[in-house]
Amino acid sequence: MKLDPFSAELFVFVSRCRTRLRILYWDRTGFALWMKRLEKERFSWPRKVEEAYSMNLTHAQLELLLEGVNIFQIKAHSTLTFACMS
């Protein structure tokens, strides 16, 4: 993945059966691992390996993912940018 494991990033992994999700992160004193296992449902996750290999999630998307929402089918409003006229 060519990412720095000692950065402030969270690394999220889902099991093949998509019933377990693990979050790995560095907390300045060591690595911490958080796990959630679903008893009846499955986590939504891209089927294609290329799509799931490395992606960026926002804090809100991670919260929705943990709540069971399929974040990959949600379409947010487009971000608008405006240029200042001088």
N, C-alpha and C positions, 0 to 999 in steps of 0.2 A: 504494500500500500504506500510505501515511502512517506509515512507520516511519523511525526515525533511522538512517541508514547509518553514522554515526560511533559508534554504541553498541557494546556488546560482543557483539551478536548475530551469528550466522552466517546468511547468506542463501543458501539452497540452491535451485538451479535444475536442471531436467531438460530435456533436448532433446526435441523432438517424437517422435523415434523411440525415446526412452528408453534410448539406449545411452551417453549422455554425461551426467554429473552435474557441476555446477560449484558451488563454495562460494566466496562472496565475503565478505570481512570487513575491517574496519579494524583495523590493528595498532599504532596510535598514531603511526606515521610515514608511513603511506600505506595504500592499499587492497591487499589480497593476494587472489589468485585461485588456487584449487586446483581441478584437474580430474581426473576419473577416467573412462576410456572402457572400456566392456566390449566384448570381441571377439565373444562368442557369445550372451550373455544380454541381458536388458533389466532396468532398474531397475523395481521396483514403484512405482507412482505413481497417485493417484486419476485416474480418467478424466474426471470432471466438473470443469470449470474452476473452479466456485465452491468446491469442496472443496480444490483444489490451489492456489488463489490465495494464501492466507496461512494458515499453520498453525504451531503450536508443536510442536517435537520435543524430546524429552529427549536427553541425551547417549547413553544406552543405545539409544534408537531410531535415532539417527544412525549409531551403530556397526553396528547390525543392518542398516540400509539399505545401508551400504557393503559389508557382507558378503553381500548378496544376499537377505536375508530379507524377505518381504512383511510389513512392519510394520502394514499397514492391515487385515490379517486376524487379527492377534494380539489376543487379549483378555486384559488383565491383571486381577489381582484388584482388587476395589473398595477404594478408600482408606477406612479407618475413622476416624471422629472420635468422641471420647468427651467428654462434658461432666463436669466435676468436680462432685461433690456436696458441698455445704458443710454 
